[in-house]
Amino acid sequence: MDAVTYIKKYVAENQQEEAMKRLKLGEPVQYIVGNVDFYGNLINVNSNVLIPRFETEGLVEGTIARIQEKFHMPIDILDLCTGSGCIAIALKKQLDANIVATDISLPALEVAKTNIELNQVDITLIQSNLFEHIDGKFDVVISNPPYIAYNEKIDEIVKNNEPSLALYAGNDGLYYYEKILKNISSYLKKSYLIAFEIGYKQACQIEKLVHQYLEDVTVTIGQDLQGKDRYLWIEHS
């Protein structure tokens, strides 16, 4: 469905003229409409959070499959860099799990709060710079962190509208992966699963970081619908 048709379908008739103006100015249609469908769940979005994408649905699907194979429920899950809360909500709808979702951005957490209420799920939200304000140990840690290098070219509509805090990372986009992996051991149970969405050129570098900081783990790299490396799962039994 193209953007104009999307607006005509989902925006009230008396607001469509203004919506079309915003579209012509280069604003993403998802922000104009105010919500998206993610893994069958309605997710509110605005310029304080990334727009959930099909690629991230693949992360959720692959992670659920591994959790169901690996663990007995209930389990404890930590979602780092939650943004709109879409990952945590999708997992909560499908699994018997206690979920903590964090973000450094208070405006992003306000959006996540509205989505938790909208989807009628019980998720704990914490404002935290990764593990800074986190206690306890988890069976699963999942994250779609900022992973775009500062010098990487991206679509103008993304660059000009979506929050840079959620897009860009230092060290050629690897900064947050290394920071997570360096500090994660204290927050993991004996048997655990770590799930990352990654940039399509980053798999080898991130796998090296995994083996630098974690021992006796199995790393699996998964592809998105375009056949690009997009997911990395780390398992320890």
C-alpha positions in Angstrom: 0.0 0.0 0.0 1.5 3.4 -1.0 1.7 6.3 1.4 -1.2 8.2 -0.1 -3.6 5.2 0.0 -2.4 4.5 3.5 -3.4 8.0 4.6 -6.8 7.9 2.9 -7.5 4.6 4.7 -6.3 5.4 8.2 -6.5 9.2 8.6 -9.9 10.9 9.3 -11.2 12.7 6.2 -11.1 16.1 7.9 -7.4 15.6 8.7 -6.2 14.2 5.3 -5.3 17.5 3.8 -2.9 18.3 6.6 -1.6 14.7 6.5 -0.8 15.1 2.8 1.1 18.3 3.5 3.2 16.5 6.0 3.8 13.7 3.6 5.0 16.1 0.9 7.4 17.7 3.4 9.1 14.3 3.8 7.6 13.0 7.0 7.2 9.2 7.3 3.6 8.1 6.8 3.9 6.0 10.0 4.4 9.1 12.1 1.6 10.9 10.3 -0.9 8.1 10.9 0.6 7.6 14.4 0.8 3.8 14.6 2.0 0.7 12.8 1.2 -3.0 12.9 4.1 -5.0 14.4 3.8 -8.8 14.7 0.1 -8.4 14.8 0.1 -5.7 17.5 -0.9 -2.1 17.1 2.1 0.1 18.1 1.9 3.8 18.5 4.9 5.7 17.0 6.1 9.3 16.9 9.4 11.0 16.2 10.8 10.0 19.6 11.0 6.3 18.6 12.2 4.3 15.6 9.5 3.0 13.2 9.2 -0.8 13.8 10.3 -2.7 10.7 9.7 -6.0 9.1 13.3 -7.0 9.8 12.7 -6.7 13.5 9.7 -9.0 13.2 12.2 -11.6 12.1 14.2 -11.1 15.2 11.1 -11.7 17.3 10.0 -14.7 15.4 13.5 -16.4 15.5 13.9 -15.6 19.2 10.5 -17.0 20.1 11.3 -20.2 18.3 14.6 -20.6 20.2 13.0 -19.8 23.6 10.3 -22.4 23.1 12.9 -25.0 22.2 15.3 -24.1 25.0 13.4 -23.1 28.1 10.7 -24.1 30.5 8.3 -21.3 31.2 8.0 -18.9 32.9 11.3 -17.1 32.0 12.8 -13.7 32.6 13.5 -11.5 29.6 15.4 -8.1 29.4 14.8 -5.9 26.3 17.5 -3.3 26.0 16.9 -0.2 23.9 13.2 -0.9 23.7 12.1 2.3 21.9 8.4 1.9 21.2 8.3 -1.3 23.2 7.3 -3.3 20.1 9.7 -6.2 20.8 8.8 -6.6 24.5 5.1 -6.5 23.7 5.4 -9.1 20.9 7.3 -11.4 23.2 4.9 -10.9 26.1 1.9 -11.7 23.9 3.5 -15.0 22.8 5.4 -16.2 25.9 4.9 -16.9 29.6 7.6 -14.4 30.6 8.5 -11.7 33.1 9.8 -8.8 30.9 11.8 -5.8 31.8 12.2 -3.2 29.0 14.7 -0.3 29.2 15.7 2.7 27.2 17.9 5.7 27.9 15.3 8.0 26.3 12.5 9.1 28.6 10.4 10.3 25.6 10.8 6.9 24.1 9.7 5.2 27.3 6.6 7.4 27.3 5.7 6.0 23.9 6.4 2.5 25.2 4.1 3.1 28.2 1.2 4.0 25.9 1.8 0.8 23.8 1.9 -1.4 26.9 -1.4 0.1 28.0 -2.8 -0.2 24.5 -1.9 -3.8 24.2 -2.9 -4.6 27.8 0.3 -6.4 28.8 2.4 -6.3 32.0 5.9 -5.1 31.3 8.3 -3.3 33.6 9.8 -0.1 32.1 13.1 1.3 33.4 15.0 4.4 32.2 18.5 3.1 32.0 21.7 3.4 30.0 21.9 -0.3 29.1 22.5 -2.1 32.5 23.0 1.0 34.6 19.8 0.6 36.6 19.2 -3.1 36.1 19.1 -5.7 38.9 18.7 -9.5 38.7 19.5 -12.2 36.2 17.8 -13.1 33.0 17.2 -16.1 30.8 17.0 -14.0 27.7 18.5 -10.6 26.8 17.3 -9.1 23.5 18.3 -5.9 21.8 17.9 -3.9 18.7 20.4 -1.2 19.6 21.7 1.7 17.5 24.1 0.2 15.0 24.5 2.7 12.1 28.0 4.1 11.7 28.2 7.9 11.8 29.6 8.0 8.3 27.2 5.5 6.8 24.7 6.7 4.2 21.1 6.1 5.0 17.8 7.1 3.4 17.1 10.8 3.8 13.6 10.1 5.1 15.2 8.1 8.0 18.0 10.5 8.6 15.8 13.6 8.7 13.0 12.2 10.8 13.9 9.3 13.1 15.7 9.9 16.3 19.5 9.9 15.9 19.9 8.6 19.4 18.3 5.4 18.3 20.1 5.2 14.9 23.8 5.9 15.3 26.7 4.3 17.2 30.4 4.9 17.4 33.2 2.4 16.6 31.7 1.8 13.1 28.3 1.0 14.6 29.7 -1.6 17.1 29.8 0.5 20.2 26.6 -0.8 21.9 27.2 -4.4 21.0 30.6 -4.3 22.7 29.3 -2.4 25.7 26.5 -4.9 26.1 28.7 -8.0 25.7 31.4 -6.6 28.0 29.0 -6.2 30.9 26.3 -8.8 30.3 27.7 -11.7 32.2 26.5 -10.4 35.6 22.9 -10.3 34.3 22.7 -13.8 32.8 21.4 -17.0 34.3 23.5 -20.2 33.8 21.6 -21.2 30.7 20.9 -18.2 28.5 20.0 -16.7 25.1 21.1 -13.3 23.8 19.4 -12.0 20.7 20.6 -9.1 18.6 19.4 -7.3 15.4 22.5 -6.3 13.6 23.7 -4.3 10.6 24.0 -6.5 7.5 27.8 -6.0 7.3 28.5 -6.5 11.1 28.1 -10.2 11.7 31.8 -11.1 11.6 32.9 -8.3 13.9 30.1 -8.9 16.4 30.9 -12.6 16.5 34.5 -11.8 17.3 33.3 -9.6 20.2 31.1 -12.4 21.4 34.0 -14.8 21.7 36.1 -12.0 23.3 33.7 -11.6 26.2 31.8 -14.8 26.5 33.0 -18.4 26.8 31.5 -21.7 25.7 28.7 -20.2 23.5 27.1 -21.1 20.2 26.6 -18.2 17.8 24.0 -18.4 15.0 23.6 -15.7 12.3 20.2 -15.3 10.7 19.2 -13.6 7.5 16.3 -11.3 6.8 13.8 -11.7 3.9 16.3 -10.1 1.6 18.9 -12.6 2.4 21.1 -10.2 4.4 22.7 -11.0 7.7 20.4 -9.3 10.2 20.2 -11.4 13.4 22.7 -12.9 15.8 21.8 -15.3 18.5 24.1 -16.4 21.3 23.3 -19.5 23.3 24.8 -21.1 26.4 23.4 -24.3 27.9 
